[in-house]
C-alpha cells in the first residue's frame, strides 16, 4: 500500500468492520512490525585503544523486536574511531563484527578491556531460574558466580533506578546492586532442630534456636512497588577478582542501596533510599527520601558513612564523580510534591564536604524552548554517565525544555551554563570519554542519528560526524510541526502556554483529516518532538497524531509544573479541548473524525474528555490502564501520595498514617472520570494489566462494567502484565487492536 494510498482510505471503502477484514489486519500488523523491527541504539561505550594512540574503540548496543519469536533481540556493533592531529574525529570505521547478545542480561568491560563481566539467567535442574555472573579474560571464561547457589546475593539490578554494574578503575573489582539473599526454611512442620542427636539430657521441649527463616514463608515481603516486585532490600556487592572472587556486601539497616559508583579504587559511594514504615512506589517517582554514602574498602570492617542528606529532607539521584575523585555532582529534589519535577543540580566537594548548588528550581522565568541561552530550570531524570569532562571542572547535561531536549555545558566552579548547538529536537549522550561524545539525535520522522565529535571547551562547539548511517531511520512521507499556544489563568489573568506536536502523513499536513489526540501520562511529564515507533506506525496507516503538553507538563519551570496540582480533571482537560479547537480552526484536523488514546494519566484524560465533553462527538476512545477513580486508587495504588498531590494539591511530605476520610474520598471522587460516566456516548476500548500495582486493574474493570450497564459500546483487553503493558506480544496486540477499534468506527461512519 503506497504512502498516498493509506490504510485508512482503504478501510473507508470496505463493507463491514475493519476488524473482520483479513487484509486490513494483515496490513496493520505488518505496519507495526515494520517500525518495531527497526533497531534502536540503547547504549554506547567508548574505550581507548592502547595499540593506536590516536584512535578509540566504540561499541554500540542495539535492541529490536523479533516478531517471529516474539521477543526482544539485543546485539552490538563495533567501530574504530580515528582522530586528526588536532584531536577532532577524522573518520569512523565499521568493524563488521555484529554480535547477538540476547542471552546476556548485561555485560560490562573493564576500562582497559582486559576483563568482562556478563550476567545471564540460567534455569536449574529444579526448573528455577537464577542469575549468574561470568568473568571473562582475553583467554576465555575464568569464573562463574551464582548468588542463589552460594547464598551470597539475590536478584541483580541494572536498571537506571538502581544503577549499573561497574568495574573499579584498575579492573580488579566488580561492583553491583543486588537484593540481599534471604533464606526461608519452609513450614513449621519441617523443623530441623539445632541440637546434638547424642545429647540425651535435653528433651524436645528444651529451648533451641529455630532455623533461619522458619515459618516466614508467607510473611509479607514489602517491595518497591510497580515493576519492582520482589525488590525488597538491595545492597552493594563487590567481587574482588584478585582475592579468589571473594564477595563483600555492604548494607545500611533500614536503607535500600542504589546507584553505587567508584570514587577511586579503594572507595565507593552509593545512594541510600530510606525504607521507612512503608515503601512507596519508586519507579517513575524519584522523590523518595535518600542520602549519599561513601565506604572505605581498605578496612574490611568499615561501615558506610553518610556524607550528604542525613539531617535534611532530600531525595537525590544520579551521582557522578569527577575523574580526579574530588567532586561528586548529583540531582536532588524535596521528597514531596510532583513525582517528577524540576531538579536542583548540586556539586559536593570531597575535600572539605561542602556543597554548591549550580542550578536551583526557583526561576520565575520559563525555559526558552527553541534557542535557549541558559538553563533556567533543569528537567533531567538522570545525568549522562559519565558526564564529567577531562578538565574535572565541567560537565554536560541533557535538559528537557518544552518539546525539545538540549545539550548544555556547565562549569561546576562558576555555575555558568551554555547550550551546545546541535541539530534535531531530541539529543541524548550515549557515551563520553576524553571530551569525545557519542550523541543520539532524533525527530518524529528520523531516528538513530548517531554522531560522534570532540567537544571544544573554548567555544562549546561539538564538531560531529556520522557513525553508521545504515541504522538511521528516515520517514520521507511524514511531516510534523511544533506549536506553542497561549492560554490565560482566569484566577490571576497571567498568560500561560501549552505546547503540542502535530505529526501527519506528508500529503495531509495542511488538510483536515482524521486525528488521534494523545495526552501523556504522569501527569508531570512531557512529549518531546522525538521518534516514537508506534506513532510512526499510526501515521503510516493514515492518522494524524496530536501529542499535547498541557499545563503541568515538565520542561518550563516549577510554577508551570505545579500549576496542575489539585486541578487535574479540569485544567488538563481544558487544555486538550483548547488544542483540538486550535487545529480545527486551522483546518488541520477533521472535527468529525477525532479519536482519543491515552494510558495511565493519559487514560484519565481521555475518559474525562468523553464524559465532560460528550457533545464534542469523539469517534472512539482507547484507554490503557487508566486512572478512572481517584478515591479507590488512594487505597490500592503503590503511590497513594500521588492522589493527594494531584487530587487535592497537597505538596507536603506524605504522612504514612493518612486515613481515607469521607471528605477526602468525596473530593477525589468528584475529580474522577467515573463521576461523569453517565454522559459518555463514545465507544471505549480498555487495556488492563493484571499485575499493575500503580493503577489497580479494578479501576478499569469498574469503568468498563459501568459502560456496559449503560449500553455504551465497550471492549476490554486483559494482559498478564504491569502498568506499562510492555511485553512484546502484549505491545503488538494492544497496538493492532487499538487501530482496529479506531478503523472500525471510522469506516462505519464514513462521511
TIKEDREN-951808 format. One line per 8 residues: number of its first residue (from 1); their letters; for each residue x, y, z of C-alpha. Coordinates in pm, whole numbers, plus 32768, in hexadecimal, padded with zeros to 4 digits. Layout:
NUM) A) X:Y:Z ~ ...;
//
This chain:
1) XXXXXXXX) 8000:8000:8000 ~ 80A6:8147:7F93 ~ 80D6:8271:807A ~ 7FCD:833A:7FC3 ~ 7EDB:8216:7FCB ~ 7EC3:81EA:8140 ~ 7E1D:80CC:81F9 ~ 7D1E:81C0:8284;
9) XXXXXXXX) 7CA6:8208:811F ~ 7C86:8097:80D3 ~ 7BB5:8062:820D ~ 7AC0:8174:81AB ~ 7A69:80AE:8074 ~ 7A3B:7F50:8105 ~ 78F5:7EAE:816D ~ 78DC:7E47:82D7;
17) XXXXXXXX) 79D3:7E86:83ED ~ 7B48:7EAD:83BF ~ 7B7E:7DBA:84DF ~ 7AD0:7CAB:8411 ~ 7B9C:7CE6:82D7 ~ 7CCF:7C07:82BA ~ 7D7B:7CF4:81C6 ~ 7D5C:7E15:82BB;
25) XXXXXXXX) 7DDD:7D45:83DD ~ 7F01:7CC5:830F ~ 7F5E:7E22:8293 ~ 7F41:7EBA:83EC ~ 8013:7DA9:848B ~ 8120:7DD6:8384 ~ 812A:7F4D:83C1 ~ 8169:7F22:8536;
33) XXXXXXXX) 8266:7E0E:84F4 ~ 831A:7EEF:83FD ~ 8359:8000:84FB ~ 8387:7F18:8624 ~ 8496:7E5A:8569 ~ 8573:7F8D:853D ~ 86A0:7F71:8628 ~ 86B5:8079:8737;
41) XXXXXXXX) 8804:80E8:87C3 ~ 87EE:80B9:893D ~ 8955:80E7:89AD ~ 8AB1:813F:8931 ~ 8C04:8100:89CC ~ 8D45:81B5:896D ~ 8E93:8123:89D7 ~ 8FFA:8182:8991;
49) XXXXXXXX) 90C8:80BB:889A ~ 921A:8068:8933 ~ 92A8:7FFD:87E2 ~ 9249:813C:8728 ~ 926C:827C:87F7 ~ 9195:834F:870D ~ 906F:8260:8703 ~ 8F59:81DB:87DD;
57) XXXXXXXX) 8E81:80A5:87DD ~ 8D0A:80DC:87D6 ~ 8BFF:7FDD:8827 ~ 8A92:802E:87E2 ~ 8983:7F54:887D ~ 883B:7F2B:87C2 ~ 86E6:7E97:880B ~ 85C6:7E3D:8728;
65) XXXXXXXX) 849B:7D54:871F ~ 84A6:7C02:8673 ~ 833C:7BC9:8611 ~ 8376:7A5F:85AF ~ 83E7:79F9:870B ~ 8321:7B17:87B0 ~ 8447:7B8C:887F ~ 853C:7CA8:88A6;
73) XXXXXXXX) 8686:7C6D:87F6 ~ 87C5:7D19:8868 ~ 8908:7D39:87A5 ~ 8A33:7E1D:8789 ~ 8B09:7EB2:8677 ~ 8C70:7F28:8697 ~ 8D30:8045:85F7 ~ 8E88:80DE:85EB;
81) XXXXXXXX) 8E8E:8258:8622 ~ 8FBF:8304:8593 ~ 9024:8465:85F9 ~ 90D0:857D:8540 ~ 9209:8625:85C5 ~ 9133:8737:8661 ~ 9069:8636:8727 ~ 8F2B:864D:8658;
89) XXXXXXXX) 8E95:8514:85C1 ~ 8F1E:84BA:846B ~ 8E4C:838A:8413 ~ 8D87:8266:84A4 ~ 8DCD:810A:841C ~ 8CCE:7FF2:8449 ~ 8D79:7EAF:84B3 ~ 8C61:7DCE:8430;
97) XXXXXXXX) 8C52:7CED:855F ~ 8AE4:7D03:85C1 ~ 8AA3:7C18:86E6 ~ 895D:7B98:877D ~ 8954:7BC6:88F7 ~ 87E3:7B80:8934 ~ 8836:7A7F:8A40 ~ 88FD:7B80:8B03;
105) XXXXXXXX) 883F:7C47:8C08 ~ 8965:7D35:8C17 ~ 8AD8:7D38:8BC8 ~ 8BDE:7E33:8C35 ~ 8D4F:7E49:8BDE ~ 8E6D:7ED3:8CAD ~ 8F05:801D:8C3E ~ 9030:7F6C:8BA2;
113) XXXXXXXX) 8F4C:7E6E:8AF3 ~ 900D:7D4E:8B92 ~ 8EE3:7CCF:8C5C ~ 8D72:7CAC:8C1E ~ 8C54:7C4C:8D07 ~ 8B1A:7BB5:8C70 ~ 89D3:7B77:8D2B ~ 88F2:7A65:8CA5;
121) XXXXXXXX) 87B7:79B5:8D1A ~ 87DD:783E:8D48 ~ 86D1:7736:8D7B ~ 8737:762B:8E77 ~ 86D6:74BE:8E8E ~ 85BD:7522:8F7A ~ 8534:7600:8E61 ~ 8579:7737:8F31;
129) XXXXXXXX) 862B:785B:8E92 ~ 8758:7907:8F29 ~ 884F:7A0F:8EBE ~ 89BE:79C2:8E8E ~ 8AE7:7AA8:8E57 ~ 8BED:7A2F:8D63 ~ 8D4C:7AC2:8D6B ~ 8E05:7AC4:8C20;
137) XXXXXXXX) 8F70:7B17:8BD8 ~ 9011:7B37:8A82 ~ 904B:79BE:8A8F ~ 8EE3:7957:8ADF ~ 8DF8:791F:8C05 ~ 8EAF:78F9:8D4E ~ 8DA1:7902:8E5B ~ 8C28:78E8:8E90;
145) XXXXXXXX) 8B74:7966:8FC7 ~ 8A12:78FD:9026 ~ 8982:79CE:913F ~ 8865:78DD:9188 ~ 8949:77B0:9192 ~ 8A4F:7861:9266 ~ 8942:790E:9335 ~ 8A04:7A51:930D;
153) XXXXXXXX) 8914:7B35:9253 ~ 87B9:7B35:91B7 ~ 8737:7BD5:9078 ~ 8830:7CBD:8FCD ~ 87AF:7E16:8F6B ~ 8827:7ED5:8E3C ~ 8710:7FCA:8DF0 ~ 873D:8143:8E00;
161) XXXXXXXX) 867E:8140:8F4A ~ 878B:8076:8FFD ~ 88B6:80C1:8F20 ~ 89A7:7FFD:8E4A ~ 8AA7:7EEF:8E8E ~ 8C09:7F7F:8E7C ~ 8D77:7F22:8E95 ~ 8E70:7FD7:8F72;
169) XXXXXXXX) 8F5D:80B1:8EAE ~ 9078:7FB2:8ECC ~ 8F94:7E94:8E60 ~ 8FCA:7DC8:8F9C ~ 8E6C:7DE3:9033 ~ 8D08:7DD4:8FAF ~ 8BED:7E8A:905F ~ 8A75:7E67:9036;
177) XXXXXXXX) 892B:7E8F:90EE ~ 886C:7D51:9146 ~ 875C:7CED:9235 ~ 87D7:7C64:937E ~ 87C5:7AE9:937E ~ 86A6:7A72:9456 ~ 8681:7915:94E5 ~ 8534:786F:952F;
185) XXXXXXXX) 8523:7716:95C6 ~ 83C4:76B5:956C ~ 82A6:7666:9655 ~ 8294:7626:97CA ~ 826E:74AE:9797 ~ 83BD:74A0:96E2 ~ 848C:74F6:9815 ~ 85FD:74A8:9818;
193) XXXXXXXX) 865F:74B4:9984 ~ 87B2:7543:99D1 ~ 8819:744E:9ADB ~ 8910:7338:9B04 ~ 885F:71ED:9AC0 ~ 8943:7145:9BBF ~ 88E1:7235:9CD3 ~ 87D3:716E:9D8A;
201) XXXXXXXX) 87CB:7263:9EAD ~ 86F4:7355:9DE6 ~ 8584:731B:9DA6 ~ 84C0:7383:9C72 ~ 8430:74A4:9D3A ~ 8583:7538:9D8F ~ 85B8:7693:9CFF ~ 8675:7686:9BB7;
209) XXXXXXXX) 86B7:7778:9A9A ~ 85CB:7755:9976 ~ 865F:7739:9818 ~ 868D:7886:9769 ~ 854E:78EE:96BA ~ 847C:77CF:973F ~ 8309:7822:973A ~ 8346:795D:966D;
217) XXXXXXXX) 82E3:78CD:951D ~ 81A5:799C:950D ~ 8213:7AD8:95BF ~ 81D1:7C10:94F2 ~ 830F:7C6A:943B ~ 82E5:7DDB:93FE ~ 837D:7E4F:92B7 ~ 83A2:7F93:91F5;
225) XXXXXXXX) 825E:7F6F:9132 ~ 820F:7F84:8FC0 ~ 8309:7EC9:8EE4 ~ 83E4:7E88:9015 ~ 8330:7D59:90A2 ~ 8418:7C93:9184 ~ 850B:7DB6:91A3 ~ 850E:7DD0:931C;
233) XXXXXXXX) 8665:7E1D:93AA ~ 876D:7E6F:92A2 ~ 88D5:7E70:931E ~ 8A29:7EBE:9287 ~ 8AF4:7D8F:9218 ~ 8C65:7D9B:91BC ~ 8D21:7C77:9123 ~ 8E9B:7C7D:9152;
241) XXXXXXXX) 8F31:7BCE:9025 ~ 908C:7BC7:90C0 ~ 9011:7B2E:9207 ~ 8F82:79ED:9174 ~ 8E3F:7AA2:9110 ~ 8DE0:7ADE:9279 ~ 8C98:7B9D:929D ~ 8C77:7CBE:938F;
249) XXXXXXXX) 8B1C:7D45:93D9 ~ 8AD6:7EA1:945D ~ 8988:7F03:94F2 ~ 88E5:8002:95D6 ~ 87C4:7F9A:96BB ~ 8679:802D:9645 ~ 870F:809F:94FC ~ 86FB:801C:9398;
257) XXXXXXXX) 8844:8051:92E3 ~ 8847:80D1:917E ~ 8922:8176:9077 ~ 8A72:80FF:90FF ~ 8BA6:81A3:9066 ~ 8D21:819F:9089 ~ 8DB9:82D5:9128 ~ 8F11:8238:90FD;
265) XXXXXXXX) 8F94:80D3:9101 ~ 8F75:80BF:927C ~ 8E3E:818F:92BF ~ 8CDA:816D:9245 ~ 8BA4:8242:925C ~ 8A32:81F2:923F ~ 88D6:8280:9270 ~ 8815:81FB:9399;
273) XXXXXXXX) 8699:8209:937C ~ 85E2:8212:94C9 ~ 84F6:80E9:94EF ~ 841D:8189:9600 ~ 82E6:80D8:9680 ~ 825F:80AE:9520 ~ 8317:80A5:93D6 ~ 8259:817D:92E2;
281) XXXXXXXX) 827E:8138:916F ~ 83D7:8192:90ED ~ 83D7:816E:8F74 ~ 8383:82B8:8EC3 ~ 8382:8354:9021 ~ 84DE:83DD:906E ~ 8467:8499:91A2 ~ 849E:8395:92B3;
289) XXXXXXXX) 856F:840E:93D6 ~ 86D9:83AB:93A8 ~ 8840:83F8:940D ~ 899A:83E2:9373 ~ 8A8D:82E8:940F ~ 8BF9:828C:93E7 ~ 8CBA:815E:9464 ~ 8E32:8120:9484;
297) XXXXXXXX) 8E82:7FC5:93FE ~ 8FDE:7FB6:9494 ~ 8F4E:7F52:95E4 ~ 8E7A:7E14:95C4 ~ 8DB7:7E7B:96FB ~ 8D71:7FE2:9690 ~ 8C09:8059:9694 ~ 8B6B:8144:9592;
305) XXXXXXXX) 8B75:82B2:95F1 ~ 8A5C:83A2:9593 ~ 8B02:84D1:94F3 ~ 89CC:8590:9481 ~ 885C:8596:94D8 ~ 8865:850A:963A ~ 87B4:8628:96EC ~ 86E7:86B7:95CE;
313) XXXXXXXX) 85B7:8644:950E ~ 8643:8606:93B4 ~ 8622:8513:9292 ~ 875D:84F2:91C2 ~ 87C4:8424:9097 ~ 88BD:8402:8F7D ~ 8A0A:8438:9033 ~ 8B31:8464:8F44;
321) XXXXXXXX) 8C98:8481:8FC4 ~ 8DA7:854D:8F18 ~ 8ED6:849A:8E8B ~ 8FB7:852D:8F9A ~ 8EC7:84A6:90A6 ~ 8EA3:85FE:9143 ~ 8D3C:8656:90E6 ~ 8BEB:85A8:90CD;
329) XXXXXXXX) 8ACF:8649:900C ~ 8968:85D3:9039 ~ 87F9:862F:9011 ~ 8715:866C:9138 ~ 85AD:86BF:918D ~ 84D6:86E2:92C1 ~ 843A:8591:9321 ~ 82DF:8615:92D7;
337) XXXXXXXX) 820A:86B5:91CB ~ 81F4:8641:9061 ~ 829A:84F3:902A ~ 8368:857F:8F0C ~ 83C5:86E9:8F36 ~ 84D8:87E7:8EFA ~ 8620:8782:8F9C ~ 8737:8842:9042;
345) XXXXXXXX) 8895:87F5:8FC3 ~ 898A:87DD:90E4 ~ 8B02:87A3:90F3 ~ 8B9F:870A:922C ~ 8D0C:8752:927A ~ 8DB4:8618:9302 ~ 8ED8:86DB:9397 ~ 8E12:87B9:9485;
353) XXXXXXXX) 8CB2:871C:9477 ~ 8C14:885F:93FC ~ 8B02:8876:92F8 ~ 8AAC:8974:91F0 ~ 8962:898D:9138 ~ 89A7:89C8:8FC9 ~ 883B:89DB:8F59 ~ 870F:8A06:9040;
361) XXXXXXXX) 859B:89E4:9000 ~ 8516:8B3E:9056 ~ 8531:8BF1:8F07 ~ 8400:8CC7:8EC1 ~ 844E:8CCA:8D4D ~ 83FB:8B94:8C80 ~ 8502:8AE7:8BB1 ~ 851E:8B59:8A4A;
369) XXXXXXXX) 84C8:8A39:8963 ~ 856D:8A67:880F ~ 86B2:8B25:884B ~ 86EC:8B3E:89C2 ~ 8816:8C06:8A3B ~ 881B:8B5D:8B90 ~ 8776:8A5B:8C6E ~ 8682:8B1A:8D47;
377) XXXXXXXX) 85E3:89E2:8DD6 ~ 8677:8887:8DAA ~ 85A4:875E:8D3E ~ 8681:862E:8D27 ~ 8628:84D6:8DAD ~ 8792:845C:8DB0 ~ 88E0:84FA:8D5E ~ 89AE:845F:8C46;
385) XXXXXXXX) 8A9B:8355:8CCA ~ 8BA8:83CB:8CC3 ~ 8B5D:853E:8CAB ~ 8CAB:85D6:8D16 ~ 8D9C:866E:8C1D ~ 8F11:8631:8C36 ~ 8F56:8780:8CE2 ~ 8EA0:8702:8E1C;
393) XXXXXXXX) 8DF5:8854:8E29 ~ 8CCE:882E:8D3F ~ 8BBD:873D:8CDA ~ 8ABE:8713:8BC6 ~ 894B:86DC:8C07 ~ 8813:8698:8B3F ~ 8705:8798:8B8C ~ 859A:8765:8B28;
401) XXXXXXXX) 84EF:88AA:8AC4 ~ 838C:889B:8A43 ~ 838F:87B7:8915 ~ 850B:87B9:88EE ~ 863A:8725:899F ~ 8777:87F8:8994 ~ 88DD:87A8:89F0 ~ 8988:889A:8AE0;
409) XXXXXXXX) 8AEB:88D3:8B5B ~ 8AFC:8931:8CCD ~ 8C2A:89BB:8D83 ~ 8C14:892B:8EE3 ~ 8CF7:8A38:8F73 ~ 8C3F:8B6A:8EF0 ~ 8AE8:8AD1:8EB9 ~ 8AD4:8B65:8D5C;
417) XXXXXXXX) 8A25:8A8C:8C5B ~ 8A25:8AA6:8AE1 ~ 895F:89EF:89D8 ~ 8A1C:8912:88E4 ~ 8968:8955:879D ~ 890B:8810:86EE ~ 8810:87AB:85E3 ~ 86D1:86EF:8634;
425) XXXXXXXX) 85C5:8712:873D ~ 8630:8600:8830 ~ 87A1:85D5:8886 ~ 8832:84D6:8979 ~ 8995:847A:89D9 ~ 89E3:8308:89B8 ~ 8B54:8316:8A15 ~ 8C5E:8411:8A7E;
433) XXXXXXXX) 8DD5:83DA:8A9B ~ 8EF5:84D3:8A84 ~ 8DFA:85DD:8A15 ~ 8D96:84FB:88F2 ~ 8C1A:84DF:88EF ~ 8B32:83E6:8846 ~ 89DC:8484:881A ~ 888F:8402:87A0;
441) XXXXXXXX) 87B1:84F6:86E3 ~ 8641:84BF:86A1 ~ 850C:8563:860E ~ 83B0:84D3:85CB ~ 8412:8474:8467 ~ 8578:8404:84A3 ~ 8628:832E:85A6 ~ 8777:8292:85FC;
449) XXXXXXXX) 883F:83B7:857A ~ 8980:8358:8631 ~ 8A9E:844E:861D ~ 8BE9:847D:86C9 ~ 8CC2:85AC:8704 ~ 8DBE:8657:87E4 ~ 8D3A:876C:88C4 ~ 8DFE:88AE:88A6;
457) XXXXXXXX) 8DE6:8945:8A03 ~ 8E61:8A96:8985 ~ 8D2B:8AD6:88B3 ~ 8C48:89B7:892B ~ 8C2A:8931:87CC ~ 8C07:87C3:8775 ~ 8C82:8771:8616 ~ 8BBF:8635:85C2;
465) XXXXXXXX) 8BE2:852D:84B5 ~ 8AF5:8405:8476 ~ 8B43:82B3:850F ~ 8A74:81BF:8443 ~ 8967:8241:8353 ~ 88FA:80D8:8310 ~ 8830:80D8:8451 ~ 878D:822B:8422;
473) XXXXXXXX) 8612:8236:83FE ~ 8588:8348:831E ~ 841A:8364:82BE ~ 83F7:8441:818C ~ 827A:8437:817A ~ 8247:84BF:82DC ~ 824A:862A:834D ~ 8223:86CB:84A1;
481) XXXXXXXX) 81F4:8820:853C ~ 822C:889C:869D ~ 8139:89A1:871D ~ 8132:8A86:884B ~ 7FD5:8AF5:88B4 ~ 7F87:8C05:89AE ~ 7E7A:8BE5:8AB5 ~ 7E12:8CBC:8BDB;
489) XXXXXXXX) 7DFC:8C57:8D49 ~ 7CAB:8CF3:8DAA ~ 7D0A:8D0B:8F19 ~ 7E3D:8DE4:8ED9 ~ 7E09:8E5A:8D72 ~ 7F6E:8DE3:8D2C ~ 7FCC:8D58:8BD7 ~ 802F:8BEB:8BD2;
497) XXXXXXXX) 8095:8B05:8AB7 ~ 8033:89B1:8A36 ~ 810F:8902:8937 ~ 80AF:87F7:883D ~ 814C:872B:8728 ~ 807F:86E0:85F1 ~ 8106:85B2:8533 ~ 8063:856C:83E4;
505) XXXXXXXX) 8073:84AD:829E ~ 812E:859E:81BC ~ 8015:85C5:80C1 ~ 7F19:861C:81D5 ~ 7FDF:8715:82A6 ~ 7F0A:883F:8236 ~ 7DC4:8786:8201 ~ 7CAF:873A:82FD;
513) XXXXXXXX) 7CC5:85C5:833D ~ 7C97:84B9:8447 ~ 7D67:84F7:857E ~ 7DC0:8446:86C2 ~ 7DF0:851D:87F8 ~ 7EFE:8481:88D4 ~ 7F35:8525:8A2B ~ 8060:84A9:8AF4;
521) XXXXXXXX) 8052:8404:8C48 ~ 80EB:8479:8D8D ~ 804F:8578:8D8B ~ 81A2:861C:8DC1 ~ 8257:85AA:8C8C ~ 8267:8629:8B2A ~ 8270:85C5:89BF ~ 83A9:8624:8903;
529) XXXXXXXX) 83B5:8642:878A ~ 8463:84F4:877E ~ 8438:83AF:86C1 ~ 832C:82C1:8742 ~ 8309:8180:867A ~ 8199:8151:86D6 ~ 8149:82B5:8668 ~ 8201:827F:851F;
537) XXXXXXXX) 812E:8146:84E4 ~ 7FE6:81FE:8524 ~ 804E:8316:843A ~ 80A2:821D:8329 ~ 7F44:818E:8352 ~ 7EBF:82EB:8301 ~ 7E78:8395:844F ~ 7EFE:84DD:84CF;
545) XXXXXXXX) 7F81:84D8:8634 ~ 7F65:85FA:8725 ~ 8059:85DA:8847 ~ 7FF5:86DA:894C ~ 80BC:876F:8A6C ~ 7FAA:8803:8B44 ~ 7FE8:88F1:8C65 ~ 8097:8829:8D73;
553) XXXXXXXX) 817D:8784:8C79 ~ 82EF:8794:8CC4 ~ 83F8:8858:8C0A ~ 83A4:89C5:8C51 ~ 83C0:8A18:8DC3 ~ 8344:89AD:8F1A ~ 821C:8A9B:8F1C ~ 819D:8A11:8DD1;
561) XXXXXXXX) 81D0:88AB:8E47 ~ 8122:88DB:8F99 ~ 8003:89A6:8F08 ~ 7F48:8863:8EBE ~ 7F5D:87D7:9020 ~ 7DFD:87CB:90AF ~ 7D67:8823:8F5B ~ 7D7D:86D8:8EA0;
569) XXXXXXXX) 7C3F:8688:8DE5 ~ 7C09:87FA:8DA2 ~ 7D3D:88B8:8D2A ~ 7DD3:8797:8C65 ~ 7C81:8744:8BCB ~ 7C4C:88B0:8B66 ~ 7DA2:88B6:8AC0 ~ 7D4F:8781:89F1;
577) XXXXXXXX) 7C14:8828:896D ~ 7CD5:896B:8932 ~ 7DD5:88B7:8858 ~ 7CCB:87FD:8793 ~ 7C11:8941:874A ~ 7D59:89E2:86E0 ~ 7D96:88DA:85D4 ~ 7C29:88DB:8569;
585) XXXXXXXX) 7C37:8A54:8534 ~ 7D73:8A26:8464 ~ 7CBD:8919:8396 ~ 7DC8:8819:83EC ~ 7CE3:8716:848A ~ 7B84:86A3:843A ~ 7AA4:86F0:8566 ~ 79C6:85C8:8508;
593) XXXXXXXX) 7AEA:84D2:850E ~ 7B9B:8505:865D ~ 7C0F:83D5:8723 ~ 7CA0:83BE:8881 ~ 7DC1:82EA:88FE ~ 7E6E:82F2:8A50 ~ 7F02:8221:8B66 ~ 7F18:8258:8CE0;
601) XXXXXXXX) 7ED8:83CF:8D12 ~ 7EAF:83E4:8B99 ~ 7D99:82E3:8BC7 ~ 7D0E:83BE:8CDE ~ 7CFB:84DF:8BE7 ~ 7C5B:8428:8AC4 ~ 7B4F:8391:8BA4 ~ 7B13:84EB:8C37;
609) XXXXXXXX) 7AF2:857C:8AD9 ~ 79E6:8486:8A6B ~ 7923:84CF:8BAB ~ 7948:8646:8BD8 ~ 7942:8691:8A62 ~ 785D:8587:89D7 ~ 77C9:868E:88EE ~ 7917:86A7:8837;
617) XXXXXXXX) 78C0:8567:8780 ~ 7A01:84A0:87AF ~ 79F7:8374:86C5 ~ 7AA0:8276:87A9 ~ 7B7B:8268:88DE ~ 7C8D:817B:894D ~ 7D07:8186:8AB7 ~ 7E27:80AF:8B37;
625) XXXXXXXX) 7E38:8074:8CB0 ~ 7D7F:81BD:8CE5 ~ 7D4C:8271:8E2E ~ 7BD0:827B:8E3B ~ 7B8D:828C:8FB2 ~ 7C78:8357:908F ~ 7BBB:82F3:91C8 ~ 7BED:817E:9199;
633) XXXXXXXX) 7D4D:81B7:9117 ~ 7DB1:825D:925D ~ 7D8A:810F:930F ~ 7E0D:8025:9201 ~ 7F31:80D5:9158 ~ 80A0:80B3:91B5 ~ 80AA:8232:91AF ~ 7F8C:82AF:928D;
641) XXXXXXXX) 804E:83F6:92B9 ~ 8015:8440:9146 ~ 7E9F:8458:9187 ~ 7ECD:8569:928B ~ 7FC5:862D:91B7 ~ 7EF8:8625:907A ~ 7D99:85FE:9104 ~ 7D98:8707:9214;
649) XXXXXXXX) 7EDD:87C4:91D7 ~ 7F8F:875C:9318 ~ 8104:878E:92D6 ~ 8179:8732:9433 ~ 8231:85F4:9491 ~ 8132:84DC:948F ~ 80D4:8467:95EF ~ 80D7:82EB:95E8;
657) XXXXXXXX) 7FBC:82E5:96E9 ~ 7ECB:83A5:9605 ~ 7D70:8310:961B ~ 7C60:831B:9511 ~ 7B66:840E:95A8 ~ 7A0F:843C:9506 ~ 7A70:859F:94A7 ~ 7BB1:852F:93FC;
665) XXXXXXXX) 7B0A:8414:933E ~ 79F1:84F8:92CD ~ 7AE4:85F9:9245 ~ 7BA7:84EC:918C ~ 7A6B:844F:90FE ~ 79EA:859D:9079 ~ 7B2C:85C1:8FAE ~ 7B18:8463:8F1D;
673) XXXXXXXX) 7AA6:83FE:8DBE ~ 79B0:8302:8E4F ~ 78ED:8424:8EE6 ~ 7892:848D:8D80 ~ 784C:8330:8CF9 ~ 76D5:8374:8CCE ~ 7722:846D:8BB8 ~ 7806:838A:8AEC;
681) XXXXXXXX) 7794:8336:898A ~ 78E2:82DE:88E8 ~ 7943:8170:88A7 ~ 7A5F:810F:8995 ~ 7B73:800B:897F ~ 7C24:7FBF:8AC8 ~ 7D79:7F1C:8AF3 ~ 7DC9:7E9C:8C50;
689) XXXXXXXX) 7EED:7DED:8CFA ~ 7EAE:7CE8:8E04 ~ 7FFB:7D36:8EAE ~ 7FD2:7EAF:8EB2 ~ 8030:7F34:900A ~ 8020:80A1:8FA2 ~ 7EB5:80AC:8F2B ~ 7DF3:7F7F:8FA1;
697) XXXXXXXX) 7D44:7EB9:8E91 ~ 7C07:7EDA:8F61 ~ 7BEC:804A:8EFC ~ 7BDC:7FFC:8D8A ~ 7AF6:7ED3:8DBA ~ 7A01:7FA0:8E87 ~ 79FB:80AA:8D78 ~ 79D1:7FA2:8C68;
705) XXXXXXXX) 78AF:7EFB:8D1D ~ 7813:8053:8D55 ~ 781B:8095:8BDE ~ 7782:7F43:8B91 ~ 766D:7F80:8C8C ~ 761C:80C3:8BD5 ~ 7615:8018:8A80 ~ 774F:80CC:8A0B;
713) XXXXXXXX) 781C:8004:8914 ~ 7952:7F89:89CA ~ 7A5C:7E7D:89B7 ~ 7B6A:7E20:8AAE ~ 7CC3:7D8A:8A6E ~ 7D68:7CE0:8B97 ~ 7EDB:7C8F:8BA3 ~ 7FB1:7BDF:8CA5;
721) XXXXXXXX) 8091:7D0E:8CB7 ~ 80E8:7E3F:8D87 ~ 8088:7FAD:8D60 ~ 8153:7FE6:8C25 ~ 80C1:7EBD:8B65 ~ 8217:7E9F:8AC2 ~ 8240:7D2B:8A84 ~ 8283:7CF6:8912;
729) XXXXXXXX) 814C:7C29:88C5 ~ 806F:7D0E:8994 ~ 80FB:7E49:88F5 ~ 80B4:7DCB:8795 ~ 7F5C:7D49:87F3 ~ 7EE6:7E8A:8899 ~ 7F78:7F5D:877F ~ 7EC3:7E9B:8670;
737) XXXXXXXX) 7D80:7E84:8737 ~ 7D87:7FFA:877C ~ 7DA6:804B:860C ~ 7C97:7F50:85AE ~ 7BB4:7FF3:86B0 ~ 7BF0:8146:8612 ~ 7BCE:80C6:84AD ~ 7A8A:8012:8504;
745) XXXXXXX) 79EE:8156:8578 ~ 7A7F:821C:845C ~ 7A0B:8137:8346 ~ 78B0:8100:83D0 ~ 786F:8278:83D5 ~ 792A:82ED:82A0 ~ 78C5:8445:822E;
//
